[in-house]
Amino acid sequence: MQTSIKARFWRLFRWGAGVFCVLFIFRLIYGYVASNTNSTGDYYENYFDQVNGLRKNYATSKLKMAPTAGPQPDFSTNQKYEKTAVVRTTTSDFQKDEENVRKKIESYKAMIQYEKALGRKGDRELHLMIGVNPETFDSFYHEIQGIGIIRSMSITKVDKTNEYRQLNAQKVSLEKTVASLEALKKQPGTNQELLPIYDRQLELEDRLQNLGVDLGNFNTENEFCTVKLSLYEGATAQSISFIHRLKIALQWTIHYFAYIVIGFTVLSIFVFVLLLIIDKLNILGLFKQ
C-alpha cells in the first residue's frame, strides 16, 4: 500500500515537472522570438503620406536609341523621371544627428523643400523633404543611412516622359487656340460679339500659366531627386541579458503552472465527488435494472 502511494506520487511529480519544464522552455523561446519580431517591425508610419501639396521633383537622363534605318545624326532622347528615397531613422542624440543632417545637406548643396519639427525633448521628430542634385543623389542617400538607427528605407523611380510630352502638347495646342482668338479679336464686330472671345482667351491664358508651372518642374535648371527623411528621437534599444530572460521565464512559468495545478486539483475533487455520488446511488439501487 505504501509502495503504491509512493509510486503514484513520483509518477505525478514527474508529470508535473515535465509540464513545468515545457512551459519554462516555451516562455524562454517566446522571449527571443518576440524580441526579434519587434526589432524588425515597422515602428513609425510614413509621415509624408499624410502631407499634401508637396513639390514634385523631376530629373533628366539621356537614353540611347538604336537606329531603325539609314544614318541619323543622334539617337539619344531625354527621359524624364521622378526619383524618391524615403528614410526613417531613430536616434538617442537627436540634436547632434540633426546637425549632421544639415551639414550633409549643405555639403551636397541640396535644398530643404519642406521641414516640420514635432514633439518635446525626449520625443522629438524632424521631417525633411530634400531636393538633391541627381548626380549626387546616390552618395547623399548612402551617407544619410549612417545617421541614427535605420528603421526603414526605400527608393522609388517613376518614368515621367509621357507626362512631360503630354504637357508640352497641351501647351502647343493652347497657344494655337489663343493665337486664333487673338486673330478673331482683330475682326470687325460689336463689343457684345467680342466679349465671349475675351473671356475664352482669359480662360485659356490661365490654363497656360498653370501648364507653365507644371512644365517648370521639368526644367533642367531645377532638376532634383527627392529624399524624404524622418528623424525620430528615442532611447537606443538595450539588449536583454540571458539572466533577465531566465528570471522572466521562471516568473511566468510559476504563475501559470500554479493556475494549472489549481485547475487540475479542482477538477480532480469534482470528479471524485461525482464518483462518490454515483457509487452512493448504485448502493441505493437507483441504477439497478
Beta strands, then each sheet from edge to edge (+ up, - down):
strand 1: 59-64
strand 2: 76-91
strand 3: 111-118
strand 4: 125-132
strand 5: 149-159
strand 6: 225-233
sheet 1: 1+ 2- 5+
sheet 2: 1+ 2- 6- 4+ 3-
end
